[in-house]
Each structure stands twice: as structure tokens, then as C-alpha cells.
Amino acid sequence: MHAPEALLRAQNIANVLDMAVKIPFIGVRVGLDFLIGLIPILGDTIMLLASLRIIYLGKQLGVPNNIQHKMMTNALLDFGLGFIPLVGDLFDLFFKANVRNVRLLERWWIENNKAGVDKHTQAALTQWQADFESTTRQTTD
């Protein structure tokens, strides 16, 4: 069982927005949200639009309204605090609203597809065990 395309797209967007580059020496990952967010007003507005794309993908997946509201709260908190010089930039370094929103999507999807995921995982484990036993027999013969 594979994750749906909308979830994979949301993961990719979140990674680009929040985790694309690791800052040397301090080890914190940042993305376009932090970098473009440094541009007053315009940067935060553009990044809000990108964050809304993740929420839209969640809606396409059928995520319930309560999770969509949590996602919107994360995006608006990130957006609103972005208007406060320095505080908003520091907040962006650590809050990672887009990654948080994708984690909400992932948890919801796993909870709703647990049987299929478990079946796929069991099949993969069985295949791995068979391959391992076959390799072990070949090396001992």
C-alpha cells in the first residue's frame, strides 16, 4: 500500500518550505518559508499561500474539518508572527508549521489505512525473511 499522491505532494512542499537546507554549525534545517519570510510582509504572504496549498491537499484527501482547522491555525500562527521583526524569524526556525501540518495529514492517513499498511508491512517482512533464509542457506552450503 502506497501513500496517495496528494499526501506525497504535501510532504514534498513541506520539505521545501521548512527543511530544505541545514544551517552549518548550528544544525537547524530551514527552507523557503524562513528565507522568503525574511522579506517583510510580501514574503510571509507568499509563504501563507504555499501553506494553504498543503491544507488544500489535505482537503482533497478527505481530512476531517477538525484537522483542517488545526492546520489552518498552524499556518495563520506562522503568518501572523512573521510580521513581528526578529521574533517571527526565530519562530520560523523552530515551529515548522508546514511540517507540523503534514504530520497531521500523515497521522490521519495512517489511522484510516492501518489495515492496508499492516498487510503491506507483513508481506514485506515475510519476503525479507524468505530472502534472508535463502541467502543464509546459500552461504552455508
C-alpha angles and dihedrals in degrees: 000000000000131000114259120262093248091057092048090050091050090051091051093048092049092049092052093045099044113014111027100114133033114220107230120243096011096052097218116143119224135176142187092299091066096039099044090037087067087075104088117248097335094060094050092046092052091048091050088057090052090049090051088058089063090050090049090052088052090052089051089054090054098250110175121255094251091060092044088054091052089049092050090048090054092049094046092046089053090046096046096047089047089074092064108086115241093351091068092046092050090046089054090054093061112018099062096190094186095052089047090053093050090049088056089052092047094050091048093048094048092048090052095044101036096124093053093044091049091049092049091047092049091050091050091049092049090051091048091051091049091049091047093049091047092051092046092051092050093052094048095048 
